[in-house]
Amino acid sequence: MNTQKQTKLRKTSYFLTILLLAFLFANGCSQLDIVQNETDPRTVIVGDNVNDRALSYRTGDDKPTFRELVLGGDGEFDSSIDSLTFNVVLDKLSFMPLASVDSASGVVITDWYAVNANKLRIKINVRIIDNQLTDNSIVVQIFKQEFDGNKWNDLGLDNDQADKIKTSILSEARSLKSAIDLS
């Protein structure tokens, strides 16, 4: 019986200690002076913070919109990503698992794809720059890794294969665009 009373007394003392700590914490928090941030969300940062200079702000009717800040200019969105070219990219890479596809920015990133009896794997990143269908309109990167039995080792970029894929994409996109223009 004596041990039961000690156990009960110990549980009670733990409970009272926790209750006292909670009371002290709640009482301490009530004395904090919490003031709402008075920053105007319409204030826009202009310039930069180079060499710890203060940032300059501007408010009022001349402030740029978020769209203007992101896209530049007057905020009018000039779609530089050609959906035809984007669909050609998706078609060309359809044999690989896709990790990320963003039609708004024209970026397609594949997941790793094993070739050569799982000793070699590749990953392809494609970015469509503009809809002009020139050699500078698309950037293709192919990353290669080789398995040594324990881990995958980077082999770097395969620029030759990347150029072949880019040429294939541009060729098909140009053909489709010509067919559409003729119809």
URLINCOR-V970342 format. One line per field, one symbol per residue. ss: DSSP state (H for helix, E for strand, - for the rest). phi: phi as a letter, one per 30 degrees, with the letter a starting at -180 (. if undefined). A space follows every 50 residues. Layout:
ss->???
phi->???
This chain:
ss->-HHHHHHHHHHHHHHHHHHHHHHHHHHHH--------------EEE---H HH---EEE-------HHHHHH-----------HHHHHHHHHH-----EEE EE----EEEE--EEE----EEEEEEEEE---------EEEEEEEEEE--- -EEEEEE-HHHHHHHHHHHHHHHHHHHHHHHH-
phi->.dddddddddddddddddddddddddddddcdcccddcdddddcdbjbcd hhdddcbbbjdddddddddddiiciddcdccdddddddddddcddcdcca bbddcicbbdddbdbhhicbbbbccbbcdacdhcdcdbcbbccbbbccjc adcdcjccddddddddddddddddddddddddd
